[in-house]
Amino acid sequence: MGRSFESVRMGAAEVSTRWARAGRAMKKEDQGYARDLAAMAKKHSSEAFYALDDPLEAAVFSALIELLKKVEEQRAGKKDPDSSKSSER
């Protein structure tokens, strides 16, 4: 007998696929963001599988982790002394 319920990992991948499909219906300038968000939703679904029971929660958790990493990278870039020298010109 096969599995009678979907794993969190499979569910998060399905959510990501739906988000990507929904993104194709958006304005051209927003489609790239939708693709990025869909990819972010899948990125940590394997790790979230161990702690979360809901595929949507796992997808959102994964996307939020990636967004926080991007914010941190941007902040680190602004604090970089070399980048401030180029902006003083």
C-alpha positions in Angstrom: 0.0 0.0 0.0 1.1 3.5 -0.8 1.2 6.6 1.4 -2.3 7.9 2.2 -1.2 11.4 3.1 1.2 13.9 1.6 4.4 14.7 3.4 5.2 18.2 4.5 8.0 18.3 2.0 5.8 17.3 -0.9 3.1 19.7 0.3 5.5 22.6 0.5 6.7 21.8 -3.1 3.1 21.8 -4.2 2.5 25.2 -2.5 5.6 26.6 -4.3 4.3 25.3 -7.6 0.9 27.0 -7.1 2.7 30.3 -6.1 4.8 30.1 -9.3 1.7 29.5 -11.4 -0.1 32.4 -9.7 2.9 34.6 -10.4 2.5 34.1 -14.1 -0.8 35.9 -13.9 0.8 38.9 -12.3 2.1 42.0 -14.0 5.4 41.5 -15.8 7.4 43.6 -13.3 6.0 41.4 -10.4 6.5 38.0 -12.1 10.2 37.8 -11.1 9.4 38.4 -7.5 6.7 35.7 -7.6 9.3 33.2 -9.1 11.8 34.2 -6.4 9.2 33.7 -3.6 8.2 30.3 -5.0 11.8 29.2 -5.0 12.3 30.5 -1.5 9.3 28.5 -0.3 11.0 25.2 -1.5 14.5 26.0 -0.3 14.1 24.9 3.4 11.1 22.6 3.2 13.3 19.6 4.0 14.5 21.2 7.2 11.0 22.4 8.1 9.8 18.9 7.6 11.2 17.9 11.0 9.4 20.5 13.0 6.3 21.6 11.1 3.1 19.6 10.3 1.5 22.1 7.8 2.9 22.4 4.3 1.8 26.1 4.0 3.5 26.9 7.3 6.7 25.2 6.1 6.6 27.2 2.8 6.0 30.5 4.5 8.7 29.7 7.1 11.2 28.9 4.4 10.4 32.1 2.4 10.7 34.2 5.6 14.1 32.8 6.4 15.3 33.6 2.9 13.9 37.2 3.1 15.6 37.7 6.4 18.9 36.5 4.9 18.5 39.1 2.1 17.8 41.9 4.5 20.8 40.9 6.6 23.0 40.9 3.4 21.8 44.3 2.5 22.5 45.7 5.9 26.0 44.2 5.9 26.6 45.7 2.5 25.7 49.2 3.8 28.0 48.8 6.8 30.9 47.7 4.6 33.5 50.5 4.8 34.6 50.0 1.1 31.0 50.6 -0.1 30.7 53.9 1.8 33.9 55.2 0.1 32.4 54.7 -3.4 29.2 56.5 -2.4 31.2 59.6 -1.2 32.5 60.3 -4.7 
